Amino acid sequence: MVGVTPVSYLLGLKDSLVCSIKTTGSSAQRSGTLYVADGELRADLTGATMISDGAYLYEWQKGATKGLKLPATSSVAGSAIAANGGFDLATPLSFACNPWTTDASFFTPPDSVSFSNSL
């Protein structure tokens, strides 16, 4: 599966997928690997990781002990996550996906990172 679309499209498929992604149409380009399954996602990007469990967005920098945790429906969540190295889930992505066997641990934020609504 190849295309250009926001993440909501991939989440709506209800498939377990692993995708190579690159943001398009924004000034801060991000690329990496996106995992989606059961309405959740994880994006391992260059320098940062983000997880959405449907209720919250978590984002942290590689090696950091502090990260962001924001309500997924917050009007500022996307821009705050993008400013810290992630991307707004409404940002168009170019992607190439393949089926993936779900590993639930991919969607659990690490215990080694302390999450708050600001850094």
Jmol script that loads the backbone (N, CA, C; Angstrom):
load data "model"
ATOM      1  N   MET A   1       0.839  -1.166   0.000  1.00  0.00           N
ATOM      2  CA  MET A   1       0.000   0.000   0.000  1.00  0.00           C
ATOM      3  C   MET A   1       0.893   1.241   0.000  1.00  0.00           C
ATOM      4  N   VAL A   2       0.665   2.140  -0.938  1.00  0.00           N
ATOM      5  CA  VAL A   2       1.450   3.359  -1.076  1.00  0.00           C
ATOM      6  C   VAL A   2       0.476   4.510  -1.258  1.00  0.00           C
ATOM      7  N   GLY A   3       0.785   5.681  -0.694  1.00  0.00           N
ATOM      8  CA  GLY A   3      -0.100   6.817  -0.887  1.00  0.00           C
ATOM      9  C   GLY A   3       0.365   8.050  -0.156  1.00  0.00           C
ATOM     10  N   VAL A   4      -0.470   9.095  -0.210  1.00  0.00           N
ATOM     11  CA  VAL A   4      -0.247  10.335   0.524  1.00  0.00           C
ATOM     12  C   VAL A   4      -1.555  10.663   1.215  1.00  0.00           C
ATOM     13  N   THR A   5      -1.525  10.753   2.542  1.00  0.00           N
ATOM     14  CA  THR A   5      -2.748  10.964   3.310  1.00  0.00           C
ATOM     15  C   THR A   5      -2.403  11.280   4.761  1.00  0.00           C
ATOM     16  N   PRO A   6      -3.334  11.838   5.539  1.00  0.00           N
ATOM     17  CA  PRO A   6      -3.093  11.970   6.980  1.00  0.00           C
ATOM     18  C   PRO A   6      -3.127  10.603   7.670  1.00  0.00           C
ATOM     19  N   VAL A   7      -2.570  10.532   8.849  1.00  0.00           N
ATOM     20  CA  VAL A   7      -2.518   9.293   9.626  1.00  0.00           C
ATOM     21  C   VAL A   7      -3.923   8.742   9.887  1.00  0.00           C
ATOM     22  N   SER A   8      -4.916   9.608  10.008  1.00  0.00           N
ATOM     23  CA  SER A   8      -6.276   9.147  10.304  1.00  0.00           C
ATOM     24  C   SER A   8      -6.753   8.108   9.293  1.00  0.00           C
ATOM     25  N   TYR A   9      -6.329   8.230   8.056  1.00  0.00           N
ATOM     26  CA  TYR A   9      -6.692   7.242   7.035  1.00  0.00           C
ATOM     27  C   TYR A   9      -6.127   5.866   7.401  1.00  0.00           C
ATOM     28  N   LEU A  10      -4.856   5.813   7.759  1.00  0.00           N
ATOM     29  CA  LEU A  10      -4.219   4.542   8.106  1.00  0.00           C
ATOM     30  C   LEU A  10      -4.846   3.938   9.356  1.00  0.00           C
ATOM     31  N   LEU A  11      -5.152   4.778  10.355  1.00  0.00           N
ATOM     32  CA  LEU A  11      -5.796   4.280  11.568  1.00  0.00           C
ATOM     33  C   LEU A  11      -7.188   3.737  11.265  1.00  0.00           C
ATOM     34  N   GLY A  12      -7.876   4.359  10.331  1.00  0.00           N
ATOM     35  CA  GLY A  12      -9.223   3.944   9.975  1.00  0.00           C
ATOM     36  C   GLY A  12      -9.301   2.610   9.256  1.00  0.00           C
ATOM     37  N   LEU A  13      -8.184   2.137   8.732  1.00  0.00           N
ATOM     38  CA  LEU A  13      -8.182   0.861   8.017  1.00  0.00           C
ATOM     39  C   LEU A  13      -8.369  -0.334   8.936  1.00  0.00           C
ATOM     40  N   LYS A  14      -8.080  -0.178  10.214  1.00  0.00           N
ATOM     41  CA  LYS A  14      -8.205  -1.257  11.198  1.00  0.00           C
ATOM     42  C   LYS A  14      -7.287  -2.432  10.903  1.00  0.00           C
ATOM     43  N   ASP A  15      -6.225  -2.185  10.134  1.00  0.00           N
ATOM     44  CA  ASP A  15      -5.233  -3.213   9.847  1.00  0.00           C
ATOM     45  C   ASP A  15      -4.004  -2.971  10.714  1.00  0.00           C
ATOM     46  N   SER A  16      -3.234  -4.016  10.948  1.00  0.00           N
ATOM     47  CA  SER A  16      -1.930  -3.871  11.596  1.00  0.00           C
ATOM     48  C   SER A  16      -0.912  -3.659  10.488  1.00  0.00           C
ATOM     49  N   LEU A  17      -0.298  -2.464  10.489  1.00  0.00           N
ATOM     50  CA  LEU A  17       0.608  -2.088   9.414  1.00  0.00           C
ATOM     51  C   LEU A  17       1.911  -1.529   9.965  1.00  0.00           C
ATOM     52  N   VAL A  18       2.981  -1.731   9.217  1.00  0.00           N
ATOM     53  CA  VAL A  18       4.246  -1.042   9.449  1.00  0.00           C
ATOM     54  C   VAL A  18       4.516  -0.273   8.163  1.00  0.00           C
ATOM     55  N   CYS A  19       4.811   1.020   8.314  1.00  0.00           N
ATOM     56  CA  CYS A  19       4.930   1.899   7.144  1.00  0.00           C
ATOM     57  C   CYS A  19       6.205   2.731   7.215  1.00  0.00           C
ATOM     58  N   SER A  20       6.848   2.897   6.090  1.00  0.00           N
ATOM     59  CA  SER A  20       7.897   3.906   5.948  1.00  0.00           C
ATOM     60  C   SER A  20       7.168   5.195   5.623  1.00  0.00           C
ATOM     61  N   ILE A  21       7.457   6.263   6.384  1.00  0.00           N
ATOM     62  CA  ILE A  21       6.714   7.508   6.202  1.00  0.00           C
ATOM     63  C   ILE A  21       7.645   8.698   6.011  1.00  0.00           C
ATOM     64  N   LYS A  22       7.088   9.735   5.406  1.00  0.00           N
ATOM     65  CA  LYS A  22       7.742  11.032   5.298  1.00  0.00           C
ATOM     66  C   LYS A  22       6.638  12.073   5.267  1.00  0.00           C
ATOM     67  N   THR A  23       6.764  13.095   6.121  1.00  0.00           N
ATOM     68  CA  THR A  23       5.754  14.147   6.098  1.00  0.00           C
ATOM     69  C   THR A  23       5.903  14.949   4.814  1.00  0.00           C
ATOM     70  N   THR A  24       4.779  15.456   4.327  1.00  0.00           N
ATOM     71  CA  THR A  24       4.782  16.280   3.123  1.00  0.00           C
ATOM     72  C   THR A  24       4.019  17.564   3.433  1.00  0.00           C
ATOM     73  N   GLY A  25       4.343  18.624   2.735  1.00  0.00           N
ATOM     74  CA  GLY A  25       3.592  19.858   2.861  1.00  0.00           C
ATOM     75  C   GLY A  25       3.822  20.646   4.125  1.00  0.00           C
ATOM     76  N   SER A  26       4.851  20.343   4.891  1.00  0.00           N
ATOM     77  CA  SER A  26       5.146  21.148   6.079  1.00  0.00           C
ATOM     78  C   SER A  26       6.608  21.569   6.026  1.00  0.00           C
ATOM     79  N   SER A  27       6.926  22.603   6.766  1.00  0.00           N
ATOM     80  CA  SER A  27       8.295  23.123   6.729  1.00  0.00           C
ATOM     81  C   SER A  27       9.283  22.196   7.438  1.00  0.00           C
ATOM     82  N   ALA A  28       8.833  21.533   8.500  1.00  0.00           N
ATOM     83  CA  ALA A  28       9.705  20.620   9.244  1.00  0.00           C
ATOM     84  C   ALA A  28       9.455  19.198   8.761  1.00  0.00           C
ATOM     85  N   GLN A  29      10.297  18.707   7.875  1.00  0.00           N
ATOM     86  CA  GLN A  29      10.129  17.363   7.332  1.00  0.00           C
ATOM     87  C   GLN A  29      10.527  16.316   8.371  1.00  0.00           C
ATOM     88  N   ARG A  30       9.722  15.294   8.493  1.00  0.00           N
ATOM     89  CA  ARG A  30       9.992  14.170   9.387  1.00  0.00           C
ATOM     90  C   ARG A  30       9.907  12.894   8.560  1.00  0.00           C
ATOM     91  N   SER A  31      10.719  11.916   8.925  1.00  0.00           N
ATOM     92  CA  SER A  31      10.641  10.615   8.270  1.00  0.00           C
ATOM     93  C   SER A  31      10.946   9.538   9.300  1.00  0.00           C
ATOM     94  N   GLY A  32      10.500   8.331   9.005  1.00  0.00           N
ATOM     95  CA  GLY A  32      10.748   7.236   9.916  1.00  0.00           C
ATOM     96  C   GLY A  32       9.824   6.077   9.647  1.00  0.00           C
ATOM     97  N   THR A  33       9.538   5.318  10.708  1.00  0.00           N
ATOM     98  CA  THR A  33       8.696   4.130  10.618  1.00  0.00           C
ATOM     99  C   THR A  33       7.466   4.330  11.482  1.00  0.00           C
ATOM    100  N   LEU A  34       6.306   4.031  10.926  1.00  0.00           N
ATOM    101  CA  LEU A  34       5.032   4.160  11.618  1.00  0.00           C
ATOM    102  C   LEU A  34       4.427   2.774  11.781  1.00  0.00           C
ATOM    103  N   TYR A  35       3.973   2.475  12.994  1.00  0.00           N
ATOM    104  CA  TYR A  35       3.279   1.228  13.290  1.00  0.00           C
ATOM    105  C   TYR A  35       1.846   1.584  13.673  1.00  0.00           C
ATOM    106  N   VAL A  36       0.864   0.935  13.087  1.00  0.00           N
ATOM    107  CA  VAL A  36      -0.534   1.158  13.442  1.00  0.00           C
ATOM    108  C   VAL A  36      -1.219  -0.175  13.685  1.00  0.00           C
ATOM    109  N   ALA A  37      -2.095  -0.196  14.703  1.00  0.00           N
ATOM    110  CA  ALA A  37      -2.885  -1.392  15.010  1.00  0.00           C
ATOM    111  C   ALA A  37      -3.969  -1.007  16.003  1.00  0.00           C
ATOM    112  N   ASP A  38      -5.158  -1.472  15.771  1.00  0.00           N
ATOM    113  CA  ASP A  38      -6.267  -1.308  16.717  1.00  0.00           C
ATOM    114  C   ASP A  38      -6.464   0.140  17.161  1.00  0.00           C
ATOM    115  N   GLY A  39      -6.345   1.099  16.252  1.00  0.00           N
ATOM    116  CA  GLY A  39      -6.571   2.509  16.567  1.00  0.00           C
ATOM    117  C   GLY A  39      -5.425   3.192  17.285  1.00  0.00           C
ATOM    118  N   GLU A  40      -4.296   2.513  17.441  1.00  0.00           N
ATOM    119  CA  GLU A  40      -3.124   3.098  18.091  1.00  0.00           C
ATOM    120  C   GLU A  40      -2.009   3.252  17.071  1.00  0.00           C
ATOM    121  N   LEU A  41      -1.069   4.133  17.387  1.00  0.00           N
ATOM    122  CA  LEU A  41       0.070   4.294  16.487  1.00  0.00           C
ATOM    123  C   LEU A  41       1.338   4.567  17.273  1.00  0.00           C
ATOM    124  N   ARG A  42       2.438   4.244  16.631  1.00  0.00           N
ATOM    125  CA  ARG A  42       3.767   4.587  17.120  1.00  0.00           C
ATOM    126  C   ARG A  42       4.564   5.034  15.905  1.00  0.00           C
ATOM    127  N   ALA A  43       5.242   6.158  16.037  1.00  0.00           N
ATOM    128  CA  ALA A  43       6.118   6.649  14.983  1.00  0.00           C
ATOM    129  C   ALA A  43       7.521   6.762  15.545  1.00  0.00           C
ATOM    130  N   ASP A  44       8.444   6.003  14.985  1.00  0.00           N
ATOM    131  CA  ASP A  44       9.861   6.106  15.325  1.00  0.00           C
ATOM    132  C   ASP A  44      10.485   6.979  14.246  1.00  0.00           C
ATOM    133  N   LEU A  45      10.771   8.219  14.622  1.00  0.00           N
ATOM    134  CA  LEU A  45      11.269   9.216  13.692  1.00  0.00           C
ATOM    135  C   LEU A  45      12.745   9.464  13.932  1.00  0.00           C
ATOM    136  N   THR A  46      13.367  10.194  13.046  1.00  0.00           N
ATOM    137  CA  THR A  46      14.756  10.583  13.250  1.00  0.00           C
ATOM    138  C   THR A  46      14.817  11.495  14.464  1.00  0.00           C
ATOM    139  N   GLY A  47      15.355  11.013  15.575  1.00  0.00           N
ATOM    140  CA  GLY A  47      15.529  11.823  16.773  1.00  0.00           C
ATOM    141  C   GLY A  47      14.391  11.812  17.763  1.00  0.00           C
ATOM    142  N   ALA A  48      13.226  11.280  17.414  1.00  0.00           N
ATOM    143  CA  ALA A  48      12.080  11.328  18.323  1.00  0.00           C
ATOM    144  C   ALA A  48      11.166  10.133  18.102  1.00  0.00           C
ATOM    145  N   THR A  49      10.351   9.861  19.128  1.00  0.00           N
ATOM    146  CA  THR A  49       9.337   8.818  19.043  1.00  0.00           C
ATOM    147  C   THR A  49       8.034   9.411  19.534  1.00  0.00           C
ATOM    148  N   MET A  50       6.938   9.010  18.909  1.00  0.00           N
ATOM    149  CA  MET A  50       5.629   9.427  19.391  1.00  0.00           C
ATOM    150  C   MET A  50       4.671   8.247  19.362  1.00  0.00           C
ATOM    151  N   ILE A  51       3.748   8.247  20.325  1.00  0.00           N
ATOM    152  CA  ILE A  51       2.730   7.209  20.447  1.00  0.00           C
ATOM    153  C   ILE A  51       1.384   7.898  20.621  1.00  0.00           C
ATOM    154  N   SER A  52       0.356   7.362  19.988  1.00  0.00           N
ATOM    155  CA  SER A  52      -1.015   7.792  20.235  1.00  0.00           C
ATOM    156  C   SER A  52      -1.812   6.556  20.606  1.00  0.00           C
ATOM    157  N   ASP A  53      -2.445   6.610  21.783  1.00  0.00           N
ATOM    158  CA  ASP A  53      -3.301   5.503  22.194  1.00  0.00           C
ATOM    159  C   ASP A  53      -4.771   5.820  21.954  1.00  0.00           C
ATOM    160  N   GLY A  54      -5.023   6.895  21.216  1.00  0.00           N
ATOM    161  CA  GLY A  54      -6.389   7.329  20.942  1.00  0.00           C
ATOM    162  C   GLY A  54      -6.854   8.418  21.889  1.00  0.00           C
ATOM    163  N   ALA A  55      -6.412   8.358  23.137  1.00  0.00           N
ATOM    164  CA  ALA A  55      -6.777   9.373  24.131  1.00  0.00           C
ATOM    165  C   ALA A  55      -5.671  10.409  24.299  1.00  0.00           C
ATOM    166  N   TYR A  56      -4.415   9.968  24.272  1.00  0.00           N
ATOM    167  CA  TYR A  56      -3.275  10.856  24.483  1.00  0.00           C
ATOM    168  C   TYR A  56      -2.222  10.687  23.395  1.00  0.00           C
ATOM    169  N   LEU A  57      -1.487  11.757  23.173  1.00  0.00           N
ATOM    170  CA  LEU A  57      -0.288  11.735  22.330  1.00  0.00           C
ATOM    171  C   LEU A  57       0.913  11.854  23.257  1.00  0.00           C
ATOM    172  N   TYR A  58       1.858  10.959  23.097  1.00  0.00           N
ATOM    173  CA  TYR A  58       3.111  10.986  23.859  1.00  0.00           C
ATOM    174  C   TYR A  58       4.236  11.243  22.867  1.00  0.00           C
ATOM    175  N   GLU A  59       5.197  12.071  23.249  1.00  0.00           N
ATOM    176  CA  GLU A  59       6.337  12.323  22.370  1.00  0.00           C
ATOM    177  C   GLU A  59       7.557  12.551  23.234  1.00  0.00           C
ATOM    178  N   TRP A  60       8.685  11.958  22.814  1.00  0.00           N
ATOM    179  CA  TRP A  60       9.941  12.163  23.522  1.00  0.00           C
ATOM    180  C   TRP A  60      11.094  12.063  22.544  1.00  0.00           C
ATOM    181  N   GLN A  61      12.161  12.744  22.887  1.00  0.00           N
ATOM    182  CA  GLN A  61      13.389  12.721  22.098  1.00  0.00           C
ATOM    183  C   GLN A  61      14.182  11.472  22.476  1.00  0.00           C
ATOM    184  N   LYS A  62      14.944  10.945  21.534  1.00  0.00           N
ATOM    185  CA  LYS A  62      15.792   9.778  21.811  1.00  0.00           C
ATOM    186  C   LYS A  62      16.733  10.105  22.970  1.00  0.00           C
ATOM    187  N   GLY A  63      16.772   9.250  23.967  1.00  0.00           N
ATOM    188  CA  GLY A  63      17.660   9.413  25.109  1.00  0.00           C
ATOM    189  C   GLY A  63      17.161  10.374  26.173  1.00  0.00           C
ATOM    190  N   ALA A  64      16.026  11.020  25.982  1.00  0.00           N
ATOM    191  CA  ALA A  64      15.508  11.994  26.944  1.00  0.00           C
ATOM    192  C   ALA A  64      14.830  11.301  28.116  1.00  0.00           C
ATOM    193  N   THR A  65      14.771  11.989  29.251  1.00  0.00           N
ATOM    194  CA  THR A  65      14.068  11.474  30.416  1.00  0.00           C
ATOM    195  C   THR A  65      12.733  12.184  30.625  1.00  0.00           C
ATOM    196  N   LYS A  66      12.476  13.225  29.816  1.00  0.00           N
ATOM    197  CA  LYS A  66      11.208  13.956  29.891  1.00  0.00           C
ATOM    198  C   LYS A  66      10.573  13.989  28.502  1.00  0.00           C
ATOM    199  N   GLY A  67       9.240  13.930  28.486  1.00  0.00           N
ATOM    200  CA  GLY A  67       8.519  13.990  27.227  1.00  0.00           C
ATOM    201  C   GLY A  67       7.180  14.660  27.405  1.00  0.00           C
ATOM    202  N   LEU A  68       6.468  14.820  26.313  1.00  0.00           N
ATOM    203  CA  LEU A  68       5.148  15.446  26.314  1.00  0.00           C
ATOM    204  C   LEU A  68       4.048  14.398  26.344  1.00  0.00           C
ATOM    205  N   LYS A  69       2.976  14.696  27.071  1.00  0.00           N
ATOM    206  CA  LYS A  69       1.756  13.886  27.064  1.00  0.00           C
ATOM    207  C   LYS A  69       0.608  14.884  26.967  1.00  0.00           C
ATOM    208  N   LEU A  70      -0.102  14.855  25.857  1.00  0.00           N
ATOM    209  CA  LEU A  70      -1.189  15.806  25.618  1.00  0.00           C
ATOM    210  C   LEU A  70      -2.441  15.064  25.186  1.00  0.00           C
ATOM    211  N   PRO A  71      -3.625  15.575  25.558  1.00  0.00           N
ATOM    212  CA  PRO A  71      -4.856  14.954  25.064  1.00  0.00           C
ATOM    213  C   PRO A  71      -4.859  14.951  23.535  1.00  0.00           C
ATOM    214  N   ALA A  72      -5.200  13.843  22.942  1.00  0.00           N
ATOM    215  CA  ALA A  72      -5.173  13.715  21.482  1.00  0.00           C
ATOM    216  C   ALA A  72      -6.120  14.697  20.811  1.00  0.00           C
ATOM    217  N   THR A  73      -7.187  15.082  21.503  1.00  0.00           N
ATOM    218  CA  THR A  73      -8.170  15.988  20.926  1.00  0.00           C
ATOM    219  C   THR A  73      -7.867  17.459  21.192  1.00  0.00           C
ATOM    220  N   SER A  74      -6.789  17.737  21.898  1.00  0.00           N
ATOM    221  CA  SER A  74      -6.422  19.123  22.199  1.00  0.00           C
ATOM    222  C   SER A  74      -6.104  19.882  20.916  1.00  0.00           C
ATOM    223  N   SER A  75      -6.548  21.128  20.852  1.00  0.00           N
ATOM    224  CA  SER A  75      -6.303  21.939  19.658  1.00  0.00           C
ATOM    225  C   SER A  75      -4.830  22.296  19.508  1.00  0.00           C
ATOM    226  N   VAL A  76      -4.053  22.221  20.573  1.00  0.00           N
ATOM    227  CA  VAL A  76      -2.630  22.559  20.500  1.00  0.00           C
ATOM    228  C   VAL A  76      -1.732  21.332  20.479  1.00  0.00           C
ATOM    229  N   ALA A  77      -2.294  20.136  20.641  1.00  0.00           N
ATOM    230  CA  ALA A  77      -1.473  18.923  20.726  1.00  0.00           C
ATOM    231  C   ALA A  77      -0.595  18.732  19.506  1.00  0.00           C
ATOM    232  N   GLY A  78      -1.172  18.839  18.327  1.00  0.00           N
ATOM    233  CA  GLY A  78      -0.411  18.600  17.098  1.00  0.00           C
ATOM    234  C   GLY A  78       0.746  19.546  16.935  1.00  0.00           C
ATOM    235  N   SER A  79       0.530  20.839  17.166  1.00  0.00           N
ATOM    236  CA  SER A  79       1.616  21.809  16.990  1.00  0.00           C
ATOM    237  C   SER A  79       2.670  21.661  18.080  1.00  0.00           C
ATOM    238  N   ALA A  80       2.258  21.333  19.310  1.00  0.00           N
ATOM    239  CA  ALA A  80       3.231  21.142  20.392  1.00  0.00           C
ATOM    240  C   ALA A  80       4.094  19.911  20.133  1.00  0.00           C
ATOM    241  N   ILE A  81       3.480  18.835  19.693  1.00  0.00           N
ATOM    242  CA  ILE A  81       4.221  17.607  19.383  1.00  0.00           C
ATOM    243  C   ILE A  81       5.175  17.870  18.215  1.00  0.00           C
ATOM    244  N   ALA A  82       4.693  18.554  17.183  1.00  0.00           N
ATOM    245  CA  ALA A  82       5.533  18.854  16.018  1.00  0.00           C
ATOM    246  C   ALA A  82       6.718  19.734  16.399  1.00  0.00           C
ATOM    247  N   ALA A  83       6.514  20.683  17.297  1.00  0.00           N
ATOM    248  CA  ALA A  83       7.595  21.579  17.717  1.00  0.00           C
ATOM    249  C   ALA A  83       8.668  20.831  18.494  1.00  0.00           C
ATOM    250  N   ASN A  84       8.315  19.664  19.050  1.00  0.00           N
ATOM    251  CA  ASN A  84       9.274  18.898  19.845  1.00  0.00           C
ATOM    252  C   ASN A  84       9.860  17.715  19.079  1.00  0.00           C
ATOM    253  N   GLY A  85       9.633  17.630  17.773  1.00  0.00           N
ATOM    254  CA  GLY A  85      10.274  16.581  16.986  1.00  0.00           C
ATOM    255  C   GLY A  85       9.337  15.554  16.394  1.00  0.00           C
ATOM    256  N   GLY A  86       8.048  15.599  16.772  1.00  0.00           N
ATOM    257  CA  GLY A  86       7.063  14.694  16.198  1.00  0.00           C
ATOM    258  C   GLY A  86       6.384  15.367  15.024  1.00  0.00           C
ATOM    259  N   PHE A  87       5.137  14.956  14.753  1.00  0.00           N
ATOM    260  CA  PHE A  87       4.379  15.616  13.699  1.00  0.00           C
ATOM    261  C   PHE A  87       2.904  15.623  14.071  1.00  0.00           C
ATOM    262  N   ASP A  88       2.205  16.615  13.553  1.00  0.00           N
ATOM    263  CA  ASP A  88       0.768  16.731  13.744  1.00  0.00           C
ATOM    264  C   ASP A  88       0.103  15.589  12.975  1.00  0.00           C
ATOM    265  N   LEU A  89      -0.825  14.885  13.611  1.00  0.00           N
ATOM    266  CA  LEU A  89      -1.463  13.737  12.964  1.00  0.00           C
ATOM    267  C   LEU A  89      -2.282  14.132  11.742  1.00  0.00           C
ATOM    268  N   ALA A  90      -2.574  15.420  11.585  1.00  0.00           N
ATOM    269  CA  ALA A  90      -3.303  15.893  10.405  1.00  0.00           C
ATOM    270  C   ALA A  90      -2.365  16.212   9.241  1.00  0.00           C
ATOM    271  N   THR A  91      -1.062  16.154   9.470  1.00  0.00           N
ATOM    272  CA  THR A  91      -0.075  16.433   8.430  1.00  0.00           C
ATOM    273  C   THR A  91      -0.121  15.343   7.364  1.00  0.00           C
ATOM    274  N   PRO A  92      -0.155  15.719   6.091  1.00  0.00           N
ATOM    275  CA  PRO A  92      -0.105  14.691   5.043  1.00  0.00           C
ATOM    276  C   PRO A  92       1.219  13.916   5.085  1.00  0.00           C
ATOM    277  N   LEU A  93       1.131  12.629   4.835  1.00  0.00           N
ATOM    278  CA  LEU A  93       2.303  11.747   4.819  1.00  0.00           C
ATOM    279  C   LEU A  93       2.384  11.035   3.477  1.00  0.00           C
ATOM    280  N   SER A  94       3.598  10.844   3.013  1.00  0.00           N
ATOM    281  CA  SER A  94       3.779   9.855   1.955  1.00  0.00           C
ATOM    282  C   SER A  94       4.174   8.580   2.686  1.00  0.00           C
ATOM    283  N   PHE A  95       3.652   7.462   2.240  1.00  0.00           N
ATOM    284  CA  PHE A  95       3.892   6.217   2.974  1.00  0.00           C
ATOM    285  C   PHE A  95       3.909   5.019   2.050  1.00  0.00           C
ATOM    286  N   ALA A  96       4.580   3.988   2.525  1.00  0.00           N
ATOM    287  CA  ALA A  96       4.563   2.669   1.903  1.00  0.00           C
ATOM    288  C   ALA A  96       4.415   1.684   3.054  1.00  0.00           C
ATOM    289  N   CYS A  97       3.350   0.884   3.037  1.00  0.00           N
ATOM    290  CA  CYS A  97       3.018   0.017   4.172  1.00  0.00           C
ATOM    291  C   CYS A  97       3.008  -1.455   3.801  1.00  0.00           C
ATOM    292  N   ASN A  98       3.235  -2.262   4.814  1.00  0.00           N
ATOM    293  CA  ASN A  98       3.133  -3.709   4.719  1.00  0.00           C
ATOM    294  C   ASN A  98       2.411  -4.225   5.951  1.00  0.00           C
ATOM    295  N   PRO A  99       1.804  -5.403   5.875  1.00  0.00           N
ATOM    296  CA  PRO A  99       1.181  -6.000   7.059  1.00  0.00           C
ATOM    297  C   PRO A  99       2.219  -6.206   8.157  1.00  0.00           C
ATOM    298  N   TRP A 100       1.759  -6.170   9.405  1.00  0.00           N
ATOM    299  CA  TRP A 100       2.634  -6.277  10.561  1.00  0.00           C
ATOM    300  C   TRP A 100       1.926  -7.088  11.632  1.00  0.00           C
ATOM    301  N   THR A 101       2.640  -7.959  12.298  1.00  0.00           N
ATOM    302  CA  THR A 101       2.092  -8.684  13.433  1.00  0.00           C
ATOM    303  C   THR A 101       2.197  -7.788  14.655  1.00  0.00           C
ATOM    304  N   THR A 102       1.066  -7.435  15.210  1.00  0.00           N
ATOM    305  CA  THR A 102       1.003  -6.460  16.297  1.00  0.00           C
ATOM    306  C   THR A 102       1.829  -6.898  17.499  1.00  0.00           C
ATOM    307  N   ASP A 103       2.591  -5.950  18.024  1.00  0.00           N
ATOM    308  CA  ASP A 103       3.319  -6.116  19.271  1.00  0.00           C
ATOM    309  C   ASP A 103       2.826  -5.001  20.186  1.00  0.00           C
ATOM    310  N   ALA A 104       1.934  -5.326  21.139  1.00  0.00           N
ATOM    311  CA  ALA A 104       1.295  -4.322  21.994  1.00  0.00           C
ATOM    312  C   ALA A 104       2.307  -3.471  22.759  1.00  0.00           C
ATOM    313  N   SER A 105       3.499  -3.998  23.028  1.00  0.00           N
ATOM    314  CA  SER A 105       4.495  -3.224  23.774  1.00  0.00           C
ATOM    315  C   SER A 105       4.954  -1.980  23.004  1.00  0.00           C
ATOM    316  N   PHE A 106       4.803  -1.982  21.686  1.00  0.00           N
ATOM    317  CA  PHE A 106       5.182  -0.816  20.876  1.00  0.00           C
ATOM    318  C   PHE A 106       4.330   0.403  21.210  1.00  0.00           C
ATOM    319  N   PHE A 107       3.142   0.197  21.768  1.00  0.00           N
ATOM    320  CA  PHE A 107       2.216   1.282  22.026  1.00  0.00           C
ATOM    321  C   PHE A 107       2.181   1.703  23.498  1.00  0.00           C
ATOM    322  N   THR A 108       3.156   1.244  24.269  1.00  0.00           N
ATOM    323  CA  THR A 108       3.268   1.594  25.680  1.00  0.00           C
ATOM    324  C   THR A 108       4.420   2.575  25.858  1.00  0.00           C
ATOM    325  N   PRO A 109       4.137   3.775  26.380  1.00  0.00           N
ATOM    326  CA  PRO A 109       5.231   4.729  26.616  1.00  0.00           C
ATOM    327  C   PRO A 109       6.245   4.143  27.602  1.00  0.00           C
ATOM    328  N   PRO A 110       7.519   4.464  27.430  1.00  0.00           N
ATOM    329  CA  PRO A 110       8.551   3.889  28.300  1.00  0.00           C
ATOM    330  C   PRO A 110       8.472   4.420  29.732  1.00  0.00           C
ATOM    331  N   ASP A 111       8.742   3.540  30.693  1.00  0.00           N
ATOM    332  CA  ASP A 111       8.774   3.938  32.107  1.00  0.00           C
ATOM    333  C   ASP A 111       9.938   4.876  32.411  1.00  0.00           C
ATOM    334  N   SER A 112      10.967   4.843  31.576  1.00  0.00           N
ATOM    335  CA  SER A 112      12.160   5.666  31.820  1.00  0.00           C
ATOM    336  C   SER A 112      11.964   7.133  31.456  1.00  0.00           C
ATOM    337  N   VAL A 113      10.817   7.475  30.872  1.00  0.00           N
ATOM    338  CA  VAL A 113      10.514   8.858  30.489  1.00  0.00           C
ATOM    339  C   VAL A 113       9.362   9.376  31.343  1.00  0.00           C
ATOM    340  N   SER A 114       9.539  10.557  31.907  1.00  0.00           N
ATOM    341  CA  SER A 114       8.516  11.229  32.682  1.00  0.00           C
ATOM    342  C   SER A 114       7.743  12.155  31.743  1.00  0.00           C
ATOM    343  N   PHE A 115       6.429  11.956  31.648  1.00  0.00           N
ATOM    344  CA  PHE A 115       5.617  12.714  30.708  1.00  0.00           C
ATOM    345  C   PHE A 115       4.810  13.786  31.432  1.00  0.00           C
ATOM    346  N   SER A 116       4.762  14.989  30.833  1.00  0.00           N
ATOM    347  CA  SER A 116       3.938  16.078  31.343  1.00  0.00           C
ATOM    348  C   SER A 116       3.390  16.861  30.160  1.00  0.00           C
ATOM    349  N   ASN A 117       2.537  17.846  30.438  1.00  0.00           N
ATOM    350  CA  ASN A 117       1.955  18.625  29.343  1.00  0.00           C
ATOM    351  C   ASN A 117       2.852  19.781  28.910  1.00  0.00           C
ATOM    352  N   SER A 118       4.063  19.836  29.435  1.00  0.00           N
ATOM    353  CA  SER A 118       5.070  20.806  28.984  1.00  0.00           C
ATOM    354  C   SER A 118       6.449  20.266  29.331  1.00  0.00           C
ATOM    355  N   LEU A 119       7.451  20.713  28.583  1.00  0.00           N
ATOM    356  CA  LEU A 119       8.824  20.268  28.874  1.00  0.00           C
ATOM    357  C   LEU A 119       9.477  21.216  29.792  1.00  0.00           C
TER     358      LEU A 119
END
end "model"
wireframe off; spacefill off
backbone 0.3
color backbone group
